[in-house]
Amino acid sequence: MLSKPPDRVTYSRLKPLRPDFEEIEQLAKEAGIIKGTVHFEDYIDDSFVPEANAMPAPKFEVKK
């Protein structure tokens, strides 16, 4: 189930991070999906995203 653990899917801290992008790029290269280099700046405009530290982390309550 996608609800366990309760924090599996979140909708906060959605700022794209360069290391995550580069990891996906590398996996895509290894899988033969892309060739060459994908430039972070060509795909990501994070100028409108608040800094990650400005947003509190979500709190989850596990119901038993």
All heavy atoms as TSV, in Angstrom:
chain	resi	resn	atom	element	x	y	z
A	1	MET	N	N	0.842	-1.185	0.000
A	1	MET	CA	C	0.000	0.000	0.000
A	1	MET	C	C	0.878	1.236	0.000
A	1	MET	O	O	1.918	1.265	0.638
A	1	MET	CB	C	-0.892	0.029	1.224
A	1	MET	CG	C	-1.874	-1.118	1.321
A	1	MET	SD	S	-2.867	-1.011	2.817
A	1	MET	CE	C	-4.140	0.062	2.250
A	2	LEU	N	N	0.423	2.247	-0.695
A	2	LEU	CA	C	1.179	3.490	-0.733
A	2	LEU	C	C	1.050	4.297	0.552
A	2	LEU	O	O	1.768	5.260	0.751
A	2	LEU	CB	C	0.732	4.340	-1.920
A	2	LEU	CG	C	1.124	3.801	-3.286
A	2	LEU	CD1	C	0.572	4.693	-4.386
A	2	LEU	CD2	C	2.620	3.670	-3.415
A	3	SER	N	N	0.145	3.923	1.427
A	3	SER	CA	C	-0.037	4.684	2.661
A	3	SER	C	C	0.879	4.204	3.789
A	3	SER	O	O	0.862	4.777	4.864
A	3	SER	CB	C	-1.492	4.619	3.114
A	3	SER	OG	O	-1.836	3.273	3.399
A	4	LYS	N	N	1.668	3.183	3.529
A	4	LYS	CA	C	2.565	2.677	4.567
A	4	LYS	C	C	3.976	2.636	4.018
A	4	LYS	O	O	4.211	1.950	3.031
A	4	LYS	CB	C	2.114	1.303	5.015
A	4	LYS	CG	C	0.791	1.375	5.718
A	4	LYS	CD	C	0.380	0.050	6.268
A	4	LYS	CE	C	-0.864	0.260	7.030
A	4	LYS	NZ	N	-1.925	-0.415	7.095
A	5	PRO	N	N	4.935	3.321	4.556
A	5	PRO	CA	C	4.802	4.224	5.684
A	5	PRO	C	C	4.038	5.485	5.266
A	5	PRO	O	O	3.968	5.806	4.083
A	5	PRO	CB	C	6.243	4.550	6.071
A	5	PRO	CG	C	7.020	4.397	4.816
A	5	PRO	CD	C	6.322	3.298	4.051
A	6	PRO	N	N	3.467	6.183	6.239
A	6	PRO	CA	C	2.611	7.325	5.912
A	6	PRO	C	C	3.349	8.473	5.227
A	6	PRO	O	O	2.711	9.296	4.580
A	6	PRO	CB	C	2.051	7.757	7.265
A	6	PRO	CG	C	2.994	7.195	8.273
A	6	PRO	CD	C	3.543	5.937	7.667
A	7	ASP	N	N	4.661	8.531	5.329
A	7	ASP	CA	C	5.396	9.615	4.684
A	7	ASP	C	C	6.003	9.199	3.341
A	7	ASP	O	O	6.859	9.868	2.807
A	7	ASP	CB	C	6.474	10.149	5.618
A	7	ASP	CG	C	7.493	9.081	5.999
A	7	ASP	OD1	O	7.239	7.886	5.753
A	7	ASP	OD2	O	8.538	9.462	6.548
A	8	ARG	N	N	5.524	8.108	2.773
A	8	ARG	CA	C	6.047	7.630	1.483
A	8	ARG	C	C	5.823	8.660	0.381
A	8	ARG	O	O	6.707	8.931	-0.412
A	8	ARG	CB	C	5.380	6.322	1.092
A	8	ARG	CG	C	5.876	5.780	-0.240
A	8	ARG	CD	C	5.148	4.509	-0.624
A	8	ARG	NE	N	5.254	3.507	0.399
A	8	ARG	CZ	C	6.086	2.478	0.378
A	8	ARG	NH1	N	6.873	2.306	-0.641
A	8	ARG	NH2	N	6.112	1.608	1.352
A	9	VAL	N	N	4.656	9.226	0.314
A	9	VAL	CA	C	4.333	10.231	-0.695
A	9	VAL	C	C	4.096	11.548	0.020
A	9	VAL	O	O	3.247	11.632	0.898
A	9	VAL	CB	C	3.069	9.832	-1.498
A	9	VAL	CG1	C	2.730	10.904	-2.512
A	9	VAL	CG2	C	3.289	8.490	-2.173
A	10	THR	N	N	4.866	12.561	-0.331
A	10	THR	CA	C	4.691	13.875	0.281
A	10	THR	C	C	4.534	14.927	-0.806
A	10	THR	O	O	4.949	14.727	-1.946
A	10	THR	CB	C	5.891	14.255	1.177
A	10	THR	OG1	O	7.061	14.336	0.364
A	10	THR	CG2	C	6.090	13.241	2.290
A	11	TYR	N	N	3.948	16.025	-0.441
A	11	TYR	CA	C	3.730	17.133	-1.374
A	11	TYR	C	C	4.326	18.413	-0.814
A	11	TYR	O	O	3.787	19.485	-0.952
A	11	TYR	CB	C	2.238	17.297	-1.652
A	11	TYR	CG	C	1.668	16.074	-2.307
A	11	TYR	CD1	C	1.017	15.107	-1.554
A	11	TYR	CD2	C	1.836	15.845	-3.658
A	11	TYR	CE1	C	0.522	13.958	-2.152
A	11	TYR	CE2	C	1.353	14.707	-4.259
A	11	TYR	CZ	C	0.689	13.770	-3.497
A	11	TYR	OH	O	0.213	12.633	-4.090
A	12	SER	N	N	5.438	18.282	-0.152
A	12	SER	CA	C	6.167	19.437	0.342
A	12	SER	C	C	7.623	19.247	-0.058
A	12	SER	O	O	8.032	18.172	-0.485
A	12	SER	CB	C	6.016	19.562	1.851
A	12	SER	OG	O	6.533	18.420	2.484
A	13	ARG	N	N	8.367	20.286	0.058
A	13	ARG	CA	C	9.775	20.247	-0.332
A	13	ARG	C	C	9.932	19.702	-1.750
A	13	ARG	O	O	10.626	18.712	-1.992
A	13	ARG	CB	C	10.586	19.441	0.666
A	13	ARG	CG	C	10.549	20.046	2.041
A	13	ARG	CD	C	11.424	19.298	2.989
A	13	ARG	NE	N	11.297	19.886	4.310
A	13	ARG	CZ	C	12.198	19.784	5.239
A	13	ARG	NH1	N	13.282	19.111	5.022
A	13	ARG	NH2	N	12.010	20.348	6.414
A	14	LEU	N	N	9.268	20.353	-2.675
A	14	LEU	CA	C	9.260	19.880	-4.057
A	14	LEU	C	C	10.330	20.534	-4.921
A	14	LEU	O	O	10.342	20.360	-6.129
A	14	LEU	CB	C	7.875	20.125	-4.680
A	14	LEU	CG	C	6.730	19.362	-4.021
A	14	LEU	CD1	C	5.405	19.741	-4.660
A	14	LEU	CD2	C	6.950	17.872	-4.094
A	15	LYS	N	N	11.230	21.277	-4.304
A	15	LYS	CA	C	12.280	21.948	-5.068
A	15	LYS	C	C	13.168	20.901	-5.739
A	15	LYS	O	O	13.721	20.025	-5.074
A	15	LYS	CB	C	13.121	22.824	-4.150
A	15	LYS	CG	C	14.219	23.559	-4.884
A	15	LYS	CD	C	14.992	24.470	-3.955
A	15	LYS	CE	C	16.043	25.214	-4.745
A	15	LYS	NZ	N	16.747	26.184	-3.931
A	16	PRO	N	N	13.299	20.977	-7.055
A	16	PRO	CA	C	14.183	20.038	-7.748
A	16	PRO	C	C	15.636	20.272	-7.312
A	16	PRO	O	O	16.098	21.399	-7.286
A	16	PRO	CB	C	14.007	20.388	-9.224
A	16	PRO	CG	C	12.789	21.236	-9.297
A	16	PRO	CD	C	12.648	21.902	-7.974
A	17	LEU	N	N	16.320	19.218	-6.992
A	17	LEU	CA	C	17.706	19.327	-6.549
A	17	LEU	C	C	18.639	18.799	-7.630
A	17	LEU	O	O	18.374	17.758	-8.249
A	17	LEU	CB	C	17.915	18.549	-5.253
A	17	LEU	CG	C	17.039	18.990	-4.080
A	17	LEU	CD1	C	17.260	18.067	-2.887
A	17	LEU	CD2	C	17.334	20.434	-3.710
A	18	ARG	N	N	19.722	19.522	-7.863
A	18	ARG	CA	C	20.679	19.142	-8.900
A	18	ARG	C	C	21.201	17.702	-8.720
A	18	ARG	O	O	21.235	16.940	-9.694
A	18	ARG	CB	C	21.832	20.134	-8.950
A	18	ARG	CG	C	22.826	19.842	-10.059
A	18	ARG	CD	C	23.930	20.866	-10.104
A	18	ARG	NE	N	23.436	22.192	-10.379
A	18	ARG	CZ	C	23.312	22.709	-11.602
A	18	ARG	NH1	N	23.645	21.997	-12.654
A	18	ARG	NH2	N	22.847	23.920	-11.760
A	19	PRO	N	N	21.585	17.291	-7.511
A	19	PRO	CA	C	22.075	15.903	-7.366
A	19	PRO	C	C	21.019	14.862	-7.761
A	19	PRO	O	O	21.352	13.837	-8.372
A	19	PRO	CB	C	22.425	15.790	-5.881
A	19	PRO	CG	C	22.677	17.188	-5.439
A	19	PRO	CD	C	21.742	18.040	-6.255
A	20	ASP	N	N	19.755	15.107	-7.447
A	20	ASP	CA	C	18.698	14.171	-7.840
A	20	ASP	C	C	18.552	14.139	-9.355
A	20	ASP	O	O	18.411	13.076	-9.970
A	20	ASP	CB	C	17.364	14.578	-7.204
A	20	ASP	CG	C	17.372	14.477	-5.692
A	20	ASP	OD1	O	18.213	13.732	-5.137
A	20	ASP	OD2	O	16.540	15.152	-5.061
A	21	PHE	N	N	18.580	15.310	-9.975
A	21	PHE	CA	C	18.483	15.417	-11.427
A	21	PHE	C	C	19.640	14.666	-12.088
A	21	PHE	O	O	19.441	13.901	-13.034
A	21	PHE	CB	C	18.495	16.894	-11.837
A	21	PHE	CG	C	18.306	17.124	-13.302
A	21	PHE	CD1	C	17.041	17.271	-13.836
A	21	PHE	CD2	C	19.397	17.209	-14.157
A	21	PHE	CE1	C	16.867	17.494	-15.197
A	21	PHE	CE2	C	19.241	17.427	-15.510
A	21	PHE	CZ	C	17.958	17.575	-16.031
A	22	GLU	N	N	20.848	14.869	-11.572
A	22	GLU	CA	C	22.018	14.213	-12.149
A	22	GLU	C	C	21.968	12.696	-11.971
A	22	GLU	O	O	22.412	11.955	-12.845
A	22	GLU	CB	C	23.288	14.807	-11.546
A	22	GLU	CG	C	23.505	16.241	-12.003
A	22	GLU	CD	C	24.628	16.954	-11.281
A	22	GLU	OE1	O	25.161	16.407	-10.286
A	22	GLU	OE2	O	24.976	18.072	-11.712
A	23	GLU	N	N	21.403	12.241	-10.860
A	23	GLU	CA	C	21.252	10.797	-10.657
A	23	GLU	C	C	20.282	10.217	-11.689
A	23	GLU	O	O	20.540	9.162	-12.283
A	23	GLU	CB	C	20.753	10.510	-9.246
A	23	GLU	CG	C	20.568	9.033	-8.972
A	23	GLU	CD	C	20.065	8.731	-7.574
A	23	GLU	OE1	O	19.850	9.661	-6.777
A	23	GLU	OE2	O	19.872	7.543	-7.288
A	24	ILE	N	N	19.179	10.900	-11.918
A	24	ILE	CA	C	18.209	10.438	-12.916
A	24	ILE	C	C	18.836	10.463	-14.307
A	24	ILE	O	O	18.630	9.545	-15.110
A	24	ILE	CB	C	16.933	11.305	-12.860
A	24	ILE	CG1	C	16.210	11.063	-11.532
A	24	ILE	CG2	C	16.019	11.016	-14.045
A	24	ILE	CD1	C	15.109	12.046	-11.236
A	25	GLU	N	N	19.605	11.512	-14.591
A	25	GLU	CA	C	20.304	11.589	-15.879
A	25	GLU	C	C	21.230	10.384	-16.064
A	25	GLU	O	O	21.238	9.752	-17.125
A	25	GLU	CB	C	21.107	12.891	-15.958
A	25	GLU	CG	C	21.959	12.984	-17.206
A	25	GLU	CD	C	22.908	14.163	-17.188
A	25	GLU	OE1	O	23.151	14.752	-16.115
A	25	GLU	OE2	O	23.424	14.484	-18.266
A	26	GLN	N	N	21.995	10.052	-15.034
A	26	GLN	CA	C	22.921	8.930	-15.121
A	26	GLN	C	C	22.171	7.609	-15.327
A	26	GLN	O	O	22.574	6.776	-16.146
A	26	GLN	CB	C	23.805	8.857	-13.869
A	26	GLN	CG	C	24.874	7.804	-13.944
A	26	GLN	CD	C	25.833	8.017	-15.109
A	26	GLN	OE1	O	26.205	9.135	-15.423
A	26	GLN	NE2	N	26.219	6.936	-15.750
A	27	LEU	N	N	21.090	7.413	-14.607
A	27	LEU	CA	C	20.286	6.195	-14.777
A	27	LEU	C	C	19.706	6.114	-16.185
A	27	LEU	O	O	19.657	5.032	-16.786
A	27	LEU	CB	C	19.170	6.159	-13.731
A	27	LEU	CG	C	19.623	5.967	-12.280
A	27	LEU	CD1	C	18.461	6.203	-11.325
A	27	LEU	CD2	C	20.228	4.595	-12.079
A	28	ALA	N	N	19.272	7.248	-16.725
A	28	ALA	CA	C	18.723	7.275	-18.080
A	28	ALA	C	C	19.801	6.942	-19.112
A	28	ALA	O	O	19.532	6.238	-20.094
A	28	ALA	CB	C	18.098	8.639	-18.369
A	29	LYS	N	N	21.013	7.424	-18.888
A	29	LYS	CA	C	22.118	7.090	-19.793
A	29	LYS	C	C	22.410	5.589	-19.751
A	29	LYS	O	O	22.574	4.949	-20.781
A	29	LYS	CB	C	23.372	7.868	-19.412
A	29	LYS	CG	C	23.344	9.317	-19.803
A	29	LYS	CD	C	24.644	9.991	-19.368
A	29	LYS	CE	C	24.660	11.454	-19.706
A	29	LYS	NZ	N	25.909	12.111	-19.252
A	30	GLU	N	N	22.477	5.041	-18.541
A	30	GLU	CA	C	22.763	3.614	-18.383
A	30	GLU	C	C	21.680	2.749	-19.009
A	30	GLU	O	O	21.961	1.664	-19.517
A	30	GLU	CB	C	22.922	3.273	-16.908
A	30	GLU	CG	C	24.167	3.864	-16.276
A	30	GLU	CD	C	24.212	3.717	-14.771
A	30	GLU	OE1	O	23.363	3.005	-14.192
A	30	GLU	OE2	O	25.116	4.321	-14.147
A	31	ALA	N	N	20.441	3.225	-18.985
A	31	ALA	CA	C	19.326	2.470	-19.562
A	31	ALA	C	C	19.207	2.684	-21.068
A	31	ALA	O	O	18.377	2.058	-21.716
A	31	ALA	CB	C	18.029	2.877	-18.865
A	32	GLY	N	N	20.020	3.590	-21.610
A	32	GLY	CA	C	19.976	3.857	-23.046
A	32	GLY	C	C	18.829	4.764	-23.458
A	32	GLY	O	O	18.499	4.852	-24.632
A	33	ILE	N	N	18.221	5.450	-22.496
A	33	ILE	CA	C	17.092	6.330	-22.788
A	33	ILE	C	C	17.573	7.644	-23.388
A	33	ILE	O	O	16.930	8.201	-24.280
A	33	ILE	CB	C	16.260	6.584	-21.517
A	33	ILE	CG1	C	15.670	5.257	-21.039
A	33	ILE	CG2	C	15.183	7.629	-21.749
A	33	ILE	CD1	C	15.050	5.316	-19.666
A	34	ILE	N	N	18.703	8.144	-22.899
A	34	ILE	CA	C	19.269	9.383	-23.432
A	34	ILE	C	C	20.730	9.159	-23.780
A	34	ILE	O	O	21.389	8.273	-23.258
A	34	ILE	CB	C	19.143	10.563	-22.438
A	34	ILE	CG1	C	19.911	10.278	-21.135
A	34	ILE	CG2	C	17.699	10.899	-22.165
A	34	ILE	CD1	C	20.002	11.459	-20.196
A	35	LYS	N	N	21.201	10.005	-24.688
A	35	LYS	CA	C	22.612	10.016	-25.059
A	35	LYS	C	C	23.095	11.441	-24.850
A	35	LYS	O	O	22.344	12.386	-24.978
A	35	LYS	CB	C	22.786	9.597	-26.507
A	35	LYS	CG	C	22.378	8.162	-26.773
A	35	LYS	CD	C	22.497	7.838	-28.248
A	35	LYS	CE	C	22.212	6.394	-28.544
A	35	LYS	NZ	N	20.882	5.956	-28.310
A	36	GLY	N	N	24.336	11.608	-24.511
A	36	GLY	CA	C	24.869	12.947	-24.303
A	36	GLY	C	C	24.579	13.451	-22.902
A	36	GLY	O	O	24.332	12.682	-21.987
A	37	THR	N	N	24.589	14.777	-22.785
A	37	THR	CA	C	24.414	15.404	-21.481
A	37	THR	C	C	23.125	16.206	-21.450
A	37	THR	O	O	22.790	16.908	-22.401
A	37	THR	CB	C	25.600	16.345	-21.185
A	37	THR	OG1	O	26.798	15.567	-21.213
A	37	THR	CG2	C	25.470	17.001	-19.837
A	38	VAL	N	N	22.416	16.102	-20.358
A	38	VAL	CA	C	21.202	16.885	-20.129
A	38	VAL	C	C	21.593	17.992	-19.160
A	38	VAL	O	O	22.199	17.722	-18.124
A	38	VAL	CB	C	20.086	16.005	-19.520
A	38	VAL	CG1	C	18.843	16.815	-19.272
A	38	VAL	CG2	C	19.801	14.826	-20.428
A	39	HIS	N	N	21.268	19.225	-19.494
A	39	HIS	CA	C	21.655	20.349	-18.650
A	39	HIS	C	C	20.514	20.719	-17.709
A	39	HIS	O	O	19.398	20.996	-18.142
A	39	HIS	CB	C	22.051	21.553	-19.506
A	39	HIS	CG	C	23.217	21.253	-20.396
A	39	HIS	ND1	N	24.509	21.210	-19.927
A	39	HIS	CD2	C	23.282	20.952	-21.707
A	39	HIS	CE1	C	25.322	20.903	-20.920
A	39	HIS	NE2	N	24.604	20.736	-22.013
A	40	PHE	N	N	20.815	20.703	-16.427
A	40	PHE	CA	C	19.849	21.018	-15.368
A	40	PHE	C	C	19.091	22.306	-15.682
A	40	PHE	O	O	17.869	22.358	-15.603
A	40	PHE	CB	C	20.616	21.134	-14.044
A	40	PHE	CG	C	19.774	21.419	-12.839
A	40	PHE	CD1	C	19.094	20.397	-12.194
A	40	PHE	CD2	C	19.675	22.699	-12.331
A	40	PHE	CE1	C	18.332	20.646	-11.058
A	40	PHE	CE2	C	18.922	22.963	-11.201
A	40	PHE	CZ	C	18.243	21.932	-10.567
A	41	GLU	N	N	19.813	23.344	-16.079
A	41	GLU	CA	C	19.211	24.656	-16.313
A	41	GLU	C	C	18.234	24.657	-17.488
A	41	GLU	O	O	17.354	25.511	-17.562
A	41	GLU	CB	C	20.301	25.710	-16.559
A	41	GLU	CG	C	21.198	25.953	-15.374
A	41	GLU	CD	C	22.296	24.889	-15.194
A	41	GLU	OE1	O	22.504	24.051	-16.109
A	41	GLU	OE2	O	22.911	24.883	-14.131
A	42	ASP	N	N	18.390	23.737	-18.428
A	42	ASP	CA	C	17.479	23.666	-19.580
A	42	ASP	C	C	16.121	23.069	-19.196
A	42	ASP	O	O	15.143	23.257	-19.914
A	42	ASP	CB	C	18.087	22.814	-20.694
A	42	ASP	CG	C	19.277	23.498	-21.350
A	42	ASP	OD1	O	19.421	24.733	-21.206
A	42	ASP	OD2	O	20.062	22.787	-22.005
A	43	TYR	N	N	16.064	22.363	-18.086
A	43	TYR	CA	C	14.837	21.681	-17.684
A	43	TYR	C	C	14.226	22.212	-16.399
A	43	TYR	O	O	13.039	22.019	-16.166
A	43	TYR	CB	C	15.105	20.173	-17.507
A	43	TYR	CG	C	15.341	19.487	-18.816
A	43	TYR	CD1	C	16.621	19.400	-19.353
A	43	TYR	CD2	C	14.281	18.966	-19.543
A	43	TYR	CE1	C	16.835	18.793	-20.583
A	43	TYR	CE2	C	14.491	18.357	-20.768
A	43	TYR	CZ	C	15.767	18.276	-21.279
A	43	TYR	OH	O	15.972	17.680	-22.485
A	44	ILE	N	N	15.013	22.848	-15.568
A	44	ILE	CA	C	14.547	23.242	-14.245
A	44	ILE	C	C	14.624	24.754	-14.084
A	44	ILE	O	O	15.661	25.357	-14.313
A	44	ILE	CB	C	15.403	22.583	-13.133
A	44	ILE	CG1	C	15.443	21.064	-13.284
A	44	ILE	CG2	C	14.919	23.010	-11.751
A	44	ILE	CD1	C	14.123	20.373	-13.117
A	45	ASP	N	N	13.509	25.350	-13.680
A	45	ASP	CA	C	13.487	26.751	-13.271
A	45	ASP	C	C	13.017	26.757	-11.826
A	45	ASP	O	O	11.826	26.678	-11.551
A	45	ASP	CB	C	12.546	27.568	-14.149
A	45	ASP	CG	C	12.405	29.003	-13.683
A	45	ASP	OD1	O	13.182	29.443	-12.803
A	45	ASP	OD2	O	11.518	29.702	-14.199
A	46	ASP	N	N	13.961	26.818	-10.909
A	46	ASP	CA	C	13.591	26.766	-9.501
A	46	ASP	C	C	13.533	28.155	-8.867
A	46	ASP	O	O	13.488	28.288	-7.657
A	46	ASP	CB	C	14.524	25.847	-8.725
A	46	ASP	CG	C	15.959	26.330	-8.715
A	46	ASP	OD1	O	16.256	27.363	-9.343
A	46	ASP	OD2	O	16.793	25.672	-8.062
A	47	SER	N	N	13.478	29.189	-9.692
A	47	SER	CA	C	13.477	30.551	-9.165
A	47	SER	C	C	12.212	30.874	-8.366
A	47	SER	O	O	12.227	31.766	-7.538
A	47	SER	CB	C	13.630	31.559	-10.306
A	47	SER	OG	O	12.527	31.480	-11.189
A	48	PHE	N	N	11.137	30.155	-8.593
A	48	PHE	CA	C	9.877	30.417	-7.901
A	48	PHE	C	C	9.674	29.525	-6.677
A	48	PHE	O	O	8.713	29.665	-5.941
A	48	PHE	CB	C	8.691	30.232	-8.843
A	48	PHE	CG	C	8.574	28.821	-9.356
A	48	PHE	CD1	C	7.776	27.903	-8.693
A	48	PHE	CD2	C	9.268	28.414	-10.476
A	48	PHE	CE1	C	7.674	26.599	-9.142
A	48	PHE	CE2	C	9.173	27.114	-10.933
A	48	PHE	CZ	C	8.379	26.211	-10.267
A	49	VAL	N	N	10.588	28.616	-6.431
A	49	VAL	CA	C	10.454	27.654	-5.343
A	49	VAL	C	C	11.099	28.216	-4.084
A	49	VAL	O	O	12.243	28.663	-4.121
A	49	VAL	CB	C	11.126	26.318	-5.716
A	49	VAL	CG1	C	10.962	25.303	-4.595
A	49	VAL	CG2	C	10.572	25.778	-7.008
A	50	PRO	N	N	10.379	28.208	-2.967
A	50	PRO	CA	C	10.992	28.703	-1.731
A	50	PRO	C	C	12.141	27.804	-1.298
A	50	PRO	O	O	12.197	26.627	-1.652
A	50	PRO	CB	C	9.856	28.658	-0.707
A	50	PRO	CG	C	8.862	27.713	-1.265
A	50	PRO	CD	C	9.026	27.728	-2.757
A	51	GLU	N	N	13.046	28.368	-0.554
A	51	GLU	CA	C	14.160	27.581	-0.029
A	51	GLU	C	C	13.615	26.452	0.836
A	51	GLU	O	O	12.642	26.622	1.562
A	51	GLU	CB	C	15.098	28.456	0.796
A	51	GLU	CG	C	15.914	29.410	-0.050
A	51	GLU	CD	C	16.806	28.692	-1.053
A	51	GLU	OE1	O	17.426	27.677	-0.700
A	51	GLU	OE2	O	16.866	29.156	-2.198
A	52	ALA	N	N	14.253	25.310	0.783
A	52	ALA	CA	C	13.780	24.134	1.518
A	52	ALA	C	C	13.726	24.401	3.018
A	52	ALA	O	O	12.840	23.914	3.709
A	52	ALA	CB	C	14.687	22.944	1.230
A	53	ASN	N	N	14.647	25.188	3.531
A	53	ASN	CA	C	14.677	25.456	4.972
A	53	ASN	C	C	13.539	26.374	5.412
A	53	ASN	O	O	13.245	26.464	6.593
A	53	ASN	CB	C	16.009	26.083	5.370
A	53	ASN	CG	C	17.157	25.121	5.159
A	53	ASN	OD1	O	16.958	23.922	5.070
A	53	ASN	ND2	N	18.352	25.639	5.079
A	54	ALA	N	N	12.910	27.065	4.475
A	54	ALA	CA	C	11.833	27.993	4.824
A	54	ALA	C	C	10.523	27.262	5.106
A	54	ALA	O	O	9.602	27.843	5.664
A	54	ALA	CB	C	11.629	29.005	3.701
A	55	MET	N	N	10.455	26.009	4.721
A	55	MET	CA	C	9.219	25.247	4.893
A	55	MET	C	C	9.409	24.207	5.985
A	55	MET	O	O	10.371	23.442	5.944
A	55	MET	CB	C	8.839	24.561	3.585
A	55	MET	CG	C	8.543	25.526	2.467
A	55	MET	SD	S	8.224	24.662	0.918
A	55	MET	CE	C	6.772	23.756	1.339
A	56	PRO	N	N	8.496	24.146	6.946
A	56	PRO	CA	C	8.624	23.116	7.974
A	56	PRO	C	C	8.351	21.725	7.403
A	56	PRO	O	O	7.578	21.578	6.461
A	56	PRO	CB	C	7.557	23.497	9.001
A	56	PRO	CG	C	6.565	24.290	8.229
A	56	PRO	CD	C	7.332	24.988	7.128
A	57	ALA	N	N	8.988	20.750	7.957
A	57	ALA	CA	C	8.775	19.369	7.522
A	57	ALA	C	C	7.374	18.929	7.933
A	57	ALA	O	O	6.878	19.305	8.999
A	57	ALA	CB	C	9.808	18.455	8.158
A	58	PRO	N	N	6.691	18.161	7.103
A	58	PRO	CA	C	5.361	17.693	7.467
A	58	PRO	C	C	5.419	16.712	8.638
A	58	PRO	O	O	6.404	15.996	8.799
A	58	PRO	CB	C	4.877	16.986	6.188
A	58	PRO	CG	C	6.111	16.618	5.466
A	58	PRO	CD	C	7.156	17.643	5.821
A	59	LYS	N	N	4.368	16.693	9.417
A	59	LYS	CA	C	4.274	15.756	10.534
A	59	LYS	C	C	3.132	14.800	10.251
A	59	LYS	O	O	2.057	15.216	9.842
A	59	LYS	CB	C	4.049	16.512	11.834
A	59	LYS	CG	C	5.192	17.437	12.149
A	59	LYS	CD	C	5.152	17.921	13.547
A	59	LYS	CE	C	6.266	18.888	13.698
A	59	LYS	NZ	N	7.009	18.928	14.791
A	60	PHE	N	N	3.380	13.539	10.479
A	60	PHE	CA	C	2.401	12.511	10.214
A	60	PHE	C	C	2.018	11.808	11.518
A	60	PHE	O	O	2.873	11.561	12.350
A	60	PHE	CB	C	2.929	11.484	9.218
A	60	PHE	CG	C	3.220	12.081	7.870
A	60	PHE	CD1	C	4.485	12.503	7.554
A	60	PHE	CD2	C	2.211	12.233	6.957
A	60	PHE	CE1	C	4.761	13.056	6.319
A	60	PHE	CE2	C	2.462	12.785	5.728
A	60	PHE	CZ	C	3.742	13.189	5.396
A	61	GLU	N	N	0.773	11.480	11.584
A	61	GLU	CA	C	0.283	10.727	12.736
A	61	GLU	C	C	-0.136	9.361	12.247
A	61	GLU	O	O	-0.960	9.238	11.333
A	61	GLU	CB	C	-0.914	11.455	13.354
A	61	GLU	CG	C	-1.481	10.764	14.574
A	61	GLU	CD	C	-2.663	11.524	15.131
A	61	GLU	OE1	O	-2.602	12.749	15.219
A	61	GLU	OE2	O	-3.641	10.853	15.471
A	62	VAL	N	N	0.431	8.338	12.812
A	62	VAL	CA	C	0.120	6.974	12.412
A	62	VAL	C	C	-1.075	6.504	13.235
A	62	VAL	O	O	-1.027	6.488	14.469
A	62	VAL	CB	C	1.322	6.040	12.613
A	62	VAL	CG1	C	0.945	4.615	12.240
A	62	VAL	CG2	C	2.510	6.533	11.825
A	63	LYS	N	N	-2.143	6.151	12.526
A	63	LYS	CA	C	-3.341	5.637	13.220
A	63	LYS	C	C	-3.205	4.141	13.378
A	63	LYS	O	O	-2.827	3.438	12.457
A	63	LYS	CB	C	-4.580	5.987	12.412
A	63	LYS	CG	C	-4.804	7.465	12.329
A	63	LYS	CD	C	-6.024	7.789	11.514
A	63	LYS	CE	C	-6.181	9.283	11.410
A	63	LYS	NZ	N	-7.314	9.660	10.590
A	64	LYS	N	N	-3.529	3.667	14.560
A	64	LYS	CA	C	-3.422	2.221	14.826
A	64	LYS	C	C	-4.767	1.581	14.885
A	64	LYS	O	O	-5.764	2.131	15.128
A	64	LYS	CB	C	-2.680	1.996	16.140
A	64	LYS	CG	C	-1.258	2.458	16.034
A	64	LYS	CD	C	-0.527	2.186	17.328
A	64	LYS	CE	C	0.911	2.650	17.185
A	64	LYS	NZ	N	1.711	2.328	18.307
